[in-house]
Amino acid sequence: MTDVQKTQFRLDVGDERLWKGNQPVQISNKAFQLLRLFVSNPNRLLTKDHILEGVWRGLCVSEGLVKEYVHDLRTALDDDPKQPRFIETVHGRGYRFLGGVEEGKNTTDTTIPMRSGSHPPSVVVVPFTNLTEDERWVRFCRGLSDDLVTDLARYPDLMVITHDEGLADSGNGSDNSSIRNLDAEYVLNGSVQASDSQVRVNVRLIEAGNGNHIWAERYDRELGEFFDIQSDIVGHVASSVGGFSGQIPHAEALRLGRKPPADLHAYELYLLGYELEDKFEQQSALRGFELVQRAVQLEPDFARAWLVLGWLCWQIVVDNWADDTNSYWELVLEAFTKAAKLDPLDPVILMELAAVRAIDGDEAGTRDAIERALDLGSNQADLLIAASNYVAMLLGDPQRAKQLLDKGLQMIVRMPRWHYLTGTRVSYFAEDFERSVDYAKNGPDFLPTYVFELLSLAQLDRREEVSERLLALQAKHPRFDPDTFMNVLPITAPNARQLVIEGIEKTGLRSA
């Protein structure tokens, strides 16, 4: 191996990034920790137990998950396991790091390539303007912009394009001529101002074509740990702009609602289908199913379309919105499995893969999928909220679920109804029944909302309200069966299932 080959990769421990030359290489937090462990132990056999303890620190995950992260690193390093240059497999024992990655800092601007495949809207992150005389905030502005580029690039519903240092925000958002010249539909820009005790960050999302402001937010933070402030703001902004409930997908859906159906393409069909999925209504779900089914027919490798198709089918099954729910249930499992094969690094898809594995009785695989999703989507509000639901129902850890829910809800601007539904369920499993009832008041008109509100009221011994809700549930869902309900939700953790059965018995419904 030549010196050039051996030194082209650098591990920036301070900024927690992997660099290839002057370009950042996207790897997850756990992949970075694993690579750091390798780099710290060159030419030394690291057993799988050593790796599990060093990276996961006692968290219960399987050896199979280690293999997935080693695969991620080999992909990032362009390594061949049959002729390894960086990571060698010691069969039956573990791995040995052969070198070739050096520790060192890199201050070069980042460039994130556009995604291939479907064509979601593009956004450019303009370097934030430093309005503070202290030069150390120049570094903060650079880090904030670069981290937003990196985080937004992880959202499958966005394309993030190269930014230009010369396009730094003027501070008033009025430089429309520069904005129009950018090759993007949307521009994210902002400014930073700091005092002795506080830092203020103003952020704006602008339509590139006309300079219209779509969204603006101001973040005031007490002056503390430099990178903690940066990470906090990045998570809030990325989740508010991207994700299923973000401002850009919302603006795109509104635009597409005015477009003739004959002109719609796969990505647009998918986006409108998701908009209908969010309504939790029979006709909307069935129409959304038709649209997204067309999307996967037009583009069979569109992972996110398969994901939303699975969600729509799941709604139809749960609320009995079709005569033959068995065929829809089979499609739920098929769609989530297909999505995971197409994009095994999408954290939201991994959440649903965890559910499929739980239904199959694969406890280790379920936990691995959830932990991997949480690593890959640590700054995505939608993911954290979805994860909270499955951590409670599949892993049986309601307190951790509640923490994830609260963290995710703090990161969003729009509050879709499915977030309230998740809050209803997670609060029930955490035995915070009052909070569960409060969430249910804003939840969708959907069977799980009825059930968990009813169960929470029963746990609170509010008998008059239980009687009222029970009659409403029986009128709307006369064939309600607890076993079927728990299986399709799904609720597989023994403590979670027991809490549901206990609540059902208190309501007067016949438990299975």
C-alpha positions as semicolon CSV with decimal commas, in nm:
position;residue;x (nm);y (nm);z (nm)
1;M;0,000;0,000;0,000
2;T;0,142;0,340;-0,094
3;D;0,176;0,627;0,153
4;V;-0,099;0,814;-0,032
5;Q;-0,336;0,522;0,008
6;K;-0,251;0,481;0,375
7;T;-0,297;0,847;0,473
8;Q;-0,596;0,957;0,263
9;F;-0,836;0,895;0,554
10;R;-0,827;1,108;0,871
11;L;-1,029;1,071;1,188
12;D;-1,110;1,405;1,353
13;V;-1,171;1,303;1,715
14;G;-1,257;1,656;1,828
15;D;-1,524;1,711;1,563
16;E;-1,618;1,340;1,538
17;R;-1,585;1,316;1,160
18;L;-1,411;1,091;0,911
19;W;-1,239;1,268;0,621
20;K;-1,117;1,136;0,288
21;G;-0,881;1,401;0,165
22;N;-1,078;1,725;0,187
23;Q;-1,420;1,561;0,180
24;P;-1,619;1,435;0,481
25;V;-1,733;1,074;0,475
26;Q;-2,079;1,023;0,626
27;I;-2,081;0,763;0,901
28;S;-2,309;0,729;1,201
29;N;-2,216;0,799;1,561
30;K;-2,172;0,431;1,650
31;A;-1,968;0,370;1,333
32;F;-1,741;0,658;1,434
33;Q;-1,699;0,511;1,783
34;L;-1,613;0,172;1,636
35;L;-1,358;0,323;1,399
36;R;-1,207;0,522;1,685
37;L;-1,173;0,197;1,883
38;F;-0,999;0,035;1,585
39;V;-0,764;0,330;1,529
40;S;-0,670;0,327;1,899
41;N;-0,580;-0,043;1,877
42;P;-0,384;-0,094;1,552
43;N;-0,278;-0,450;1,462
44;R;-0,448;-0,586;1,770
45;L;-0,719;-0,851;1,776
46;L;-1,042;-0,701;1,903
47;T;-1,290;-0,969;2,001
48;K;-1,661;-0,914;1,950
49;D;-1,705;-0,895;2,328
50;H;-1,437;-0,624;2,342
51;I;-1,617;-0,430;2,070
52;L;-1,958;-0,466;2,232
53;E;-1,821;-0,337;2,562
54;G;-1,615;-0,058;2,405
55;V;-1,886;0,078;2,174
56;W;-2,221;-0,031;2,319
57;R;-2,106;-0,034;2,684
58;G;-2,324;-0,312;2,815
59;L;-2,630;-0,237;2,603
60;C;-2,789;-0,565;2,498
61;V;-2,724;-0,597;2,124
62;S;-2,618;-0,897;1,918
63;E;-2,293;-0,982;1,740
64;G;-2,487;-0,945;1,417
65;L;-2,513;-0,573;1,480
66;V;-2,132;-0,549;1,507
67;K;-2,108;-0,705;1,160
68;E;-2,344;-0,442;1,022
69;Y;-2,126;-0,160;1,153
70;V;-1,807;-0,323;1,029
71;H;-1,978;-0,343;0,690
72;D;-2,061;0,030;0,716
73;L;-1,695;0,113;0,785
74;R;-1,572;-0,104;0,499
75;T;-1,813;0,074;0,268
76;A;-1,695;0,415;0,392
77;L;-1,329;0,317;0,357
78;D;-1,382;0,135;0,025
79;D;-1,235;-0,177;0,184
80;D;-1,267;-0,534;0,055
81;P;-1,313;-0,801;0,325
82;K;-1,151;-1,061;0,096
83;Q;-0,842;-0,844;0,043
84;P;-0,857;-0,606;0,341
85;R;-0,652;-0,289;0,352
86;F;-0,808;-0,152;0,672
87;I;-1,020;-0,407;0,864
88;E;-0,936;-0,777;0,870
89;T;-1,182;-1,042;0,989
90;V;-1,034;-1,298;1,227
91;H;-1,287;-1,575;1,176
92;G;-1,463;-1,692;1,488
93;R;-1,280;-1,440;1,706
94;G;-1,318;-1,077;1,596
95;Y;-1,142;-0,813;1,387
96;R;-0,797;-0,660;1,345
97;F;-0,737;-0,302;1,228
98;L;-0,448;-0,287;0,980
99;G;-0,398;0,091;0,987
100;G;-0,448;0,346;0,711
101;V;-0,657;0,597;0,906
102;E;-0,478;0,875;1,091
103;E;-0,607;1,105;1,361
104;G;-0,607;1,471;1,263
105;K;-0,822;1,780;1,222
106;N;-0,974;1,914;0,903
107;T;-1,122;2,262;0,859
108;T;-1,214;2,233;0,491
109;D;-1,575;2,313;0,393
110;T;-1,802;2,016;0,345
111;T;-1,969;1,914;0,023
112;I;-2,256;1,667;0,026
113;P;-2,342;1,503;-0,308
114;M;-2,700;1,490;-0,429
115;R;-2,891;1,164;-0,396
116;S;-2,974;0,953;-0,695
117;G;-3,305;0,782;-0,770
118;S;-3,619;0,982;-0,697
119;H;-3,607;1,357;-0,713
120;P;-3,704;1,523;-0,386
121;P;-3,667;1,900;-0,346
122;S;-3,318;2,043;-0,300
123;V;-3,199;2,281;-0,029
124;V;-2,877;2,475;0,002
125;V;-2,743;2,573;0,344
126;V;-2,581;2,914;0,318
127;P;-2,298;2,971;0,570
128;F;-2,436;3,153;0,873
129;T;-2,328;3,512;0,932
130;N;-2,128;3,598;1,242
131;L;-2,268;3,922;1,389
132;T;-2,037;3,901;1,691
133;E;-1,695;4,067;1,700
134;D;-1,539;3,771;1,883
135;E;-1,368;3,563;1,612
136;R;-1,432;3,233;1,791
137;W;-1,793;3,258;1,674
138;V;-1,670;3,233;1,316
139;R;-1,588;2,872;1,401
140;F;-1,933;2,827;1,555
141;C;-2,101;2,959;1,236
142;R;-1,893;2,727;1,020
143;G;-1,969;2,427;1,241
144;L;-2,342;2,510;1,253
145;S;-2,366;2,533;0,874
146;D;-2,159;2,221;0,809
147;D;-2,351;2,013;1,063
148;L;-2,682;2,123;0,913
149;V;-2,558;2,017;0,569
150;T;-2,458;1,677;0,710
151;D;-2,779;1,623;0,910
152;L;-3,017;1,737;0,636
153;A;-2,838;1,513;0,386
154;R;-2,951;1,214;0,594
155;Y;-3,317;1,285;0,514
156;P;-3,430;1,084;0,210
157;D;-3,691;1,351;0,135
158;L;-3,428;1,620;0,069
159;M;-3,134;1,674;-0,162
160;V;-2,865;1,895;-0,010
161;I;-2,637;2,071;-0,256
162;T;-2,298;2,235;-0,224
163;H;-2,290;2,568;-0,047
164;D;-2,064;2,858;-0,136
165;E;-1,867;3,050;0,127
166;G;-1,925;3,366;-0,077
167;L;-2,301;3,343;-0,025
168;A;-2,297;3,411;0,349
169;D;-2,619;3,569;0,473
170;S;-2,623;3,946;0,488
171;G;-2,825;3,931;0,807
172;N;-3,146;4,066;0,662
173;G;-3,241;3,792;0,416
174;S;-3,295;4,047;0,140
175;D;-3,028;3,936;-0,109
176;N;-3,283;3,782;-0,345
177;S;-3,061;3,807;-0,654
178;S;-2,805;3,572;-0,500
179;I;-3,078;3,336;-0,386
180;R;-3,233;3,312;-0,734
181;N;-2,897;3,214;-0,883
182;L;-2,868;2,908;-0,658
183;D;-2,946;2,568;-0,809
184;A;-3,197;2,475;-0,537
185;E;-3,566;2,509;-0,459
186;Y;-3,499;2,617;-0,100
187;V;-3,235;2,810;0,089
188;L;-3,160;2,781;0,460
189;N;-2,964;3,071;0,604
190;G;-2,919;3,259;0,928
191;S;-2,704;3,460;1,163
192;V;-2,537;3,423;1,502
193;Q;-2,503;3,688;1,769
194;A;-2,346;3,630;2,112
195;S;-2,305;3,826;2,434
196;D;-2,114;3,742;2,749
197;S;-2,395;3,518;2,873
198;Q;-2,610;3,420;2,576
199;V;-2,602;3,320;2,210
200;R;-2,885;3,398;1,968
201;V;-2,925;3,215;1,636
202;N;-3,177;3,334;1,376
203;V;-3,269;3,083;1,105
204;R;-3,478;3,130;0,789
205;L;-3,606;2,894;0,521
206;I;-3,664;3,073;0,189
207;E;-3,801;2,972;-0,150
208;A;-3,511;3,021;-0,391
209;G;-3,728;3,114;-0,689
210;N;-3,902;3,415;-0,537
211;G;-3,735;3,485;-0,203
212;N;-4,055;3,417;-0,006
213;H;-4,001;3,325;0,358
214;I;-4,151;2,985;0,447
215;W;-4,029;2,950;0,802
216;A;-3,823;3,144;1,054
217;E;-3,714;3,066;1,407
218;R;-3,502;3,230;1,675
219;Y;-3,301;3,023;1,922
220;D;-3,178;3,183;2,244
221;R;-2,940;2,972;2,448
222;E;-2,746;3,033;2,765
223;L;-2,376;3,048;2,694
224;G;-2,229;2,715;2,793
225;E;-2,049;2,429;2,627
226;F;-1,975;2,541;2,271
227;F;-2,055;2,218;2,091
228;D;-2,357;2,136;2,308
229;I;-2,527;2,457;2,192
230;Q;-2,436;2,381;1,831
231;S;-2,567;2,023;1,848
232;D;-2,890;2,135;2,018
233;I;-2,970;2,393;1,751
234;V;-2,873;2,162;1,463
235;G;-3,115;1,897;1,587
236;H;-3,401;2,145;1,617
237;V;-3,344;2,305;1,276
238;A;-3,288;1,979;1,085
239;S;-3,605;1,823;1,227
240;S;-3,809;2,139;1,165
241;V;-3,696;2,164;0,802
242;G;-3,667;1,797;0,700
243;G;-3,846;1,479;0,801
244;F;-4,204;1,373;0,735
245;S;-4,341;1,664;0,939
246;G;-4,082;1,921;0,826
247;Q;-4,146;2,252;0,656
248;I;-4,010;2,156;0,312
249;P;-4,217;1,836;0,266
250;H;-4,520;2,031;0,391
251;A;-4,461;2,312;0,139
252;E;-4,408;2,058;-0,140
253;A;-4,732;1,877;-0,057
254;L;-4,925;2,204;-0,071
255;R;-4,772;2,280;-0,410
256;L;-4,848;1,933;-0,548
257;G;-5,208;1,957;-0,431
258;R;-5,259;2,208;-0,712
259;K;-5,095;1,990;-0,980
260;P;-5,301;1,782;-1,230
261;P;-5,294;1,410;-1,136
262;A;-5,182;1,309;-1,486
263;D;-4,860;1,507;-1,442
264;L;-4,761;1,346;-1,114
265;H;-4,447;1,132;-1,096
266;A;-4,336;0,868;-0,844
267;Y;-4,195;1,106;-0,583
268;E;-4,498;1,334;-0,605
269;L;-4,741;1,044;-0,579
270;Y;-4,556;0,924;-0,271
271;L;-4,561;1,268;-0,108
272;L;-4,933;1,315;-0,168
273;G;-4,996;0,961;-0,046
274;Y;-4,818;1,039;0,278
275;E;-5,023;1,358;0,315
276;L;-5,337;1,142;0,294
277;E;-5,193;0,886;0,537
278;D;-5,160;1,162;0,794
279;K;-5,538;1,221;0,789
280;F;-5,630;0,883;0,948
281;E;-5,956;0,859;0,750
282;Q;-6,092;0,564;0,554
283;Q;-6,129;0,730;0,215
284;S;-5,797;0,913;0,255
285;A;-5,617;0,590;0,343
286;L;-5,766;0,401;0,049
287;R;-5,690;0,688;-0,192
288;G;-5,339;0,723;-0,051
289;F;-5,288;0,351;-0,100
290;E;-5,380;0,387;-0,469
291;L;-5,138;0,679;-0,516
292;V;-4,843;0,516;-0,341
293;Q;-4,908;0,184;-0,512
294;R;-4,872;0,372;-0,842
295;A;-4,551;0,525;-0,711
296;V;-4,387;0,187;-0,643
297;Q;-4,509;0,060;-0,979
298;L;-4,339;0,354;-1,149
299;E;-4,027;0,321;-0,937
300;P;-3,997;-0,021;-0,767
301;D;-3,671;0,075;-0,592
302;F;-3,821;0,376;-0,411
303;A;-3,771;0,270;-0,047
304;R;-3,966;0,551;0,119
305;A;-4,267;0,485;-0,102
306;W;-4,272;0,124;0,019
307;L;-4,253;0,254;0,376
308;V;-4,557;0,479;0,334
309;L;-4,741;0,203;0,148
310;G;-4,687;-0,015;0,455
311;W;-4,822;0,257;0,684
312;L;-5,135;0,302;0,472
313;C;-5,202;-0,072;0,466
314;W;-5,148;-0,085;0,843
315;Q;-5,413;0,184;0,895
316;I;-5,656;-0,009;0,676
317;V;-5,595;-0,326;0,880
318;V;-5,616;-0,165;1,224
319;D;-5,943;0,017;1,160
320;N;-6,100;-0,252;0,934
321;W;-6,134;-0,016;0,640
322;A;-6,152;-0,297;0,382
323;D;-6,334;-0,628;0,347
324;D;-6,015;-0,833;0,303
325;T;-5,777;-0,702;0,567
326;N;-5,563;-1,018;0,550
327;S;-5,424;-0,920;0,209
328;Y;-5,347;-0,571;0,337
329;W;-5,172;-0,719;0,643
330;E;-4,953;-0,936;0,420
331;L;-4,866;-0,623;0,222
332;V;-4,773;-0,440;0,545
333;L;-4,503;-0,697;0,620
334;E;-4,394;-0,718;0,256
335;A;-4,368;-0,339;0,218
336;F;-4,160;-0,284;0,533
337;T;-3,929;-0,575;0,447
338;K;-3,888;-0,449;0,091
339;A;-3,814;-0,095;0,211
340;A;-3,545;-0,223;0,449
341;K;-3,374;-0,420;0,172
342;L;-3,374;-0,115;-0,054
343;D;-3,246;0,129;0,208
344;P;-3,104;-0,045;0,518
345;L;-2,966;0,286;0,649
346;D;-3,296;0,477;0,667
347;P;-3,369;0,495;1,042
348;V;-3,746;0,533;1,004
349;I;-3,756;0,223;0,784
350;L;-3,545;0,038;1,041
351;M;-3,813;0,117;1,299
352;E;-4,069;-0,073;1,094
353;L;-3,821;-0,354;1,027
354;A;-3,800;-0,389;1,406
355;A;-4,177;-0,439;1,415
356;V;-4,162;-0,708;1,145
357;R;-3,887;-0,888;1,337
358;A;-4,086;-0,864;1,659
359;I;-4,388;-1,020;1,490
360;D;-4,159;-1,301;1,373
361;G;-4,039;-1,356;1,730
362;D;-3,682;-1,236;1,659
363;E;-3,607;-1,054;1,986
364;A;-3,236;-0,994;1,916
365;G;-3,308;-0,869;1,564
366;T;-3,579;-0,639;1,697
367;R;-3,342;-0,478;1,947
368;D;-3,063;-0,448;1,690
369;A;-3,291;-0,270;1,442
370;I;-3,414;-0,024;1,706
371;E;-3,067;0,056;1,838
372;R;-2,932;0,103;1,486
373;A;-3,223;0,330;1,398
374;L;-3,163;0,543;1,708
375;D;-2,796;0,576;1,615
376;L;-2,863;0,672;1,254
377;G;-3,148;0,909;1,341
378;S;-3,025;1,063;1,665
379;N;-3,111;1,417;1,545
380;Q;-3,439;1,335;1,368
381;A;-3,755;1,418;1,561
382;D;-3,979;1,186;1,358
383;L;-3,746;0,897;1,425
384;L;-3,718;0,963;1,798
385;I;-4,097;0,981;1,831
386;A;-4,147;0,663;1,628
387;A;-3,874;0,493;1,829
388;S;-4,039;0,585;2,157
389;N;-4,344;0,387;2,054
390;Y;-4,147;0,073;1,970
391;V;-3,913;0,099;2,266
392;A;-4,226;0,081;2,483
393;M;-4,421;-0,184;2,290
394;L;-4,141;-0,407;2,155
395;L;-3,860;-0,365;2,409
396;G;-4,076;-0,305;2,716
397;D;-3,873;-0,004;2,835
398;P;-4,139;0,265;2,897
399;Q;-3,916;0,514;3,082
400;R;-3,663;0,525;2,800
401;A;-3,954;0,553;2,558
402;K;-4,086;0,855;2,746
403;Q;-3,745;1,024;2,732
404;L;-3,722;0,968;2,355
405;L;-4,074;1,101;2,304
406;D;-4,005;1,418;2,501
407;K;-3,677;1,479;2,318
408;G;-3,844;1,436;1,979
409;L;-4,137;1,662;2,062
410;Q;-3,899;1,939;2,168
411;M;-3,743;1,936;1,820
412;I;-4,049;1,995;1,602
413;V;-4,254;2,295;1,492
414;R;-4,556;2,122;1,333
415;M;-4,739;1,864;1,544
416;P;-4,901;1,602;1,319
417;R;-5,178;1,399;1,477
418;W;-4,975;1,079;1,472
419;H;-4,741;1,242;1,727
420;Y;-5,038;1,276;1,962
421;L;-5,126;0,912;1,897
422;T;-4,770;0,810;1,985
423;G;-4,784;1,025;2,298
424;T;-5,108;0,852;2,400
425;R;-4,952;0,507;2,371
426;V;-4,612;0,583;2,523
427;S;-4,768;0,764;2,818
428;Y;-4,996;0,467;2,882
429;F;-4,704;0,223;2,893
430;A;-4,513;0,463;3,120
431;E;-4,824;0,455;3,344
432;D;-4,867;0,830;3,309
433;F;-5,239;0,785;3,246
434;E;-5,339;1,151;3,285
435;R;-5,092;1,250;3,016
436;S;-5,217;0,970;2,793
437;V;-5,574;1,103;2,818
438;D;-5,453;1,456;2,740
439;Y;-5,272;1,338;2,426
440;A;-5,578;1,139;2,314
441;K;-5,789;1,457;2,305
442;N;-5,585;1,574;2,003
443;G;-5,523;1,232;1,850
444;P;-5,674;1,105;1,526
445;D;-6,017;0,941;1,507
446;F;-5,853;0,601;1,495
447;L;-5,895;0,274;1,687
448;P;-5,569;0,296;1,892
449;T;-5,665;0,645;2,010
450;Y;-6,001;0,513;2,136
451;V;-5,844;0,209;2,300
452;F;-5,559;0,379;2,486
453;E;-5,778;0,665;2,603
454;L;-6,029;0,407;2,732
455;L;-5,756;0,203;2,902
456;S;-5,607;0,513;3,064
457;L;-5,945;0,624;3,197
458;A;-6,000;0,276;3,338
459;Q;-5,659;0,283;3,509
460;L;-5,758;0,621;3,660
461;D;-6,089;0,469;3,777
462;R;-6,292;0,741;3,601
463;R;-6,592;0,510;3,567
464;E;-6,845;0,746;3,412
465;E;-6,606;0,841;3,132
466;V;-6,508;0,475;3,087
467;S;-6,873;0,383;3,031
468;E;-6,917;0,664;2,779
469;R;-6,599;0,579;2,582
470;L;-6,672;0,207;2,597
471;L;-7,008;0,256;2,428
472;A;-6,844;0,472;2,161
473;L;-6,575;0,210;2,098
474;Q;-6,826;-0,077;2,075
475;A;-7,048;0,124;1,839
476;K;-6,761;0,213;1,606
477;H;-6,570;-0,117;1,634
478;P;-6,818;-0,391;1,726
479;R;-6,571;-0,665;1,626
480;F;-6,286;-0,534;1,842
481;D;-6,066;-0,820;1,962
482;P;-5,782;-0,754;2,212
483;D;-5,555;-1,030;2,078
484;T;-5,583;-0,909;1,720
485;F;-5,533;-0,551;1,833
486;M;-5,211;-0,632;2,020
487;N;-5,079;-0,844;1,734
488;V;-5,122;-0,584;1,459
489;L;-5,010;-0,284;1,661
490;P;-4,779;-0,479;1,747
491;I;-4,730;-0,516;2,123
492;T;-4,481;-0,796;2,189
493;A;-4,302;-0,704;2,515
494;P;-4,457;-0,915;2,795
495;N;-4,489;-0,624;3,041
496;A;-4,653;-0,406;2,775
497;R;-4,902;-0,679;2,679
498;Q;-4,985;-0,741;3,043
499;L;-5,056;-0,372;3,105
500;V;-5,295;-0,365;2,808
501;I;-5,475;-0,680;2,927
502;E;-5,502;-0,533;3,276
503;G;-5,656;-0,216;3,137
504;I;-5,900;-0,410;2,919
505;E;-6,019;-0,611;3,218
506;K;-6,086;-0,288;3,409
507;T;-6,293;-0,148;3,122
508;G;-6,534;-0,442;3,122
509;L;-6,432;-0,554;2,773
510;R;-6,374;-0,927;2,760
511;S;-5,997;-0,986;2,758
512;A;-5,846;-1,267;2,556
